[in-house]
Amino acid sequence: MAGILVAVFWAILVSFLAVALVRVAQTLKATTKLVADVTDQAVPLLADASAAVRSAQTQIDRVDAIASDVQEVTSNASALSTTVASTFGGPLVKVAAFGYGVRRALGVRREDAPAKAPRRTVIVGRTVPAARRKRKKD
């Protein structure tokens, strides 16, 4: 009787192992099918991604060329600005100094004329006397 009991136990154990192996086999088939489907879908996506990267690289090359051109234009504009400043800067300072001297000379003449009454300025309901400055005589 013990032999029959052991044989039944082994039969049940083999049956459970057979069921487990069948389920593992089904899982492996499903996994294989899933990997094949993912591969079929991933290959075109990778091709599209590769094309997008190539296009982006082309655009980056164009932007790099534009940036180098802008840098060249900037350096040219800086050189032009320096040239204009050195060419016209000296004479303009001299003209400004001459104009200041003429205004000052005319201002000295006006001081010899009789003084006018100080102006008053009206600001929203109140009066404020104009600034009174005494000019230094040079």
C-alpha positions as CSV (number, residue, x, y, z in Angstrom):
1,M,0.0,0.0,0.0
2,A,2.9,2.3,0.6
3,G,4.0,1.8,-2.9
4,I,0.7,2.9,-4.3
5,L,0.7,5.9,-2.1
6,V,4.1,7.0,-3.3
7,A,3.1,6.3,-7.0
8,V,0.0,8.5,-6.6
9,F,2.0,11.2,-4.9
10,W,4.6,11.2,-7.8
11,A,1.7,11.2,-10.3
12,I,0.2,14.3,-8.7
13,L,3.6,16.0,-8.4
14,V,4.4,15.3,-12.1
15,S,0.9,16.6,-13.1
16,F,1.5,19.9,-11.2
17,L,5.0,20.2,-12.7
18,A,3.5,19.5,-16.2
19,V,0.9,22.3,-15.7
20,A,3.6,24.6,-14.4
21,L,5.8,23.9,-17.5
22,V,2.8,24.4,-19.8
23,R,2.1,27.8,-18.3
24,V,5.8,28.8,-18.4
25,A,5.8,27.7,-22.1
26,Q,2.7,29.9,-22.8
27,T,4.4,32.8,-21.0
28,L,7.5,32.4,-23.0
29,K,5.5,32.3,-26.3
30,A,3.6,35.5,-25.3
31,T,6.9,37.2,-24.3
32,T,8.5,36.1,-27.6
33,K,5.4,37.5,-29.5
34,L,5.6,40.7,-27.5
35,V,9.3,41.2,-28.2
36,A,8.7,40.6,-31.9
37,D,5.9,43.1,-32.0
38,V,8.0,45.7,-30.2
39,T,10.9,45.1,-32.5
40,D,8.6,45.5,-35.5
41,Q,7.4,48.8,-34.2
42,A,10.7,50.0,-32.8
43,V,12.7,49.7,-36.1
44,P,10.6,52.4,-37.9
45,L,10.6,54.6,-34.9
46,L,14.4,54.4,-34.7
47,A,14.6,55.2,-38.4
48,D,12.4,58.3,-37.8
49,A,14.4,59.3,-34.8
50,S,17.6,58.9,-36.8
51,A,16.2,61.1,-39.6
52,A,15.2,63.7,-37.0
53,V,18.7,63.8,-35.5
54,R,20.2,64.2,-38.9
55,S,17.8,67.1,-39.7
56,A,18.6,68.7,-36.3
57,Q,22.3,68.4,-37.0
58,T,21.8,70.1,-40.4
59,Q,19.9,72.9,-38.7
60,I,22.6,73.2,-36.0
61,D,25.3,73.5,-38.7
62,R,23.2,76.3,-40.4
63,V,22.8,78.1,-37.1
64,D,26.5,77.8,-36.5
65,A,27.2,79.4,-39.8
66,I,24.8,82.2,-39.1
67,A,26.3,82.8,-35.7
68,S,29.8,83.0,-37.2
69,D,28.5,85.5,-39.8
70,V,26.9,87.6,-37.0
71,Q,30.2,87.5,-35.1
72,E,32.0,88.8,-38.2
73,V,29.4,91.5,-38.8
74,T,29.7,92.5,-35.1
75,S,33.5,92.8,-35.3
76,N,33.2,94.8,-38.5
77,A,30.7,97.2,-36.9
78,S,33.0,97.6,-33.9
79,A,35.9,98.4,-36.2
80,L,33.7,100.9,-38.1
81,S,32.6,102.5,-34.9
82,T,36.2,102.8,-33.7
83,T,37.2,104.3,-37.1
84,V,34.3,106.8,-37.0
85,A,35.0,107.8,-33.4
86,S,38.7,108.4,-34.1
87,T,38.0,110.2,-37.4
88,F,35.2,112.5,-36.2
89,G,35.7,112.5,-32.4
90,G,38.6,115.0,-32.3
91,P,37.0,117.6,-34.6
92,L,33.6,117.3,-32.9
93,V,35.2,117.9,-29.5
94,K,36.9,121.0,-31.0
95,V,33.6,122.2,-32.4
96,A,31.9,121.7,-29.1
97,A,34.6,123.5,-27.2
98,F,34.4,126.4,-29.7
99,G,30.6,126.5,-29.3
100,Y,31.1,126.6,-25.5
101,G,33.6,129.4,-25.8
102,V,31.3,131.4,-28.0
103,R,28.3,130.9,-25.6
104,R,30.5,131.9,-22.7
105,A,31.7,135.0,-24.5
106,L,28.2,136.0,-25.4
107,G,27.1,135.3,-21.8
108,V,29.8,137.7,-20.5
109,R,28.4,140.4,-22.8
110,R,24.9,139.8,-21.6
111,E,26.0,140.3,-18.0
112,D,27.0,143.8,-18.9
113,A,23.4,144.5,-19.9
114,P,20.8,145.5,-17.2
115,A,19.4,142.6,-15.3
116,K,15.9,141.4,-15.8
117,A,13.5,140.6,-13.1
118,P,13.6,137.0,-12.1
119,R,11.1,134.7,-13.7
120,R,8.6,132.9,-11.6
121,T,7.2,129.5,-12.5
122,V,3.6,128.4,-11.7
123,I,3.2,124.7,-10.7
124,V,-0.4,123.5,-9.9
125,G,-1.5,126.2,-7.6
126,R,1.7,127.5,-6.2
127,T,4.6,129.6,-7.4
128,V,8.2,128.7,-7.2
129,P,10.9,131.3,-7.8
130,A,13.3,130.4,-10.6
131,A,16.8,129.4,-9.5
132,R,19.1,132.3,-8.8
133,R,22.6,131.7,-9.7
134,K,25.4,134.2,-9.4
135,R,27.9,133.8,-12.2
136,K,31.5,133.9,-11.4
137,K,33.4,136.5,-13.4
138,D,36.5,135.1,-14.9
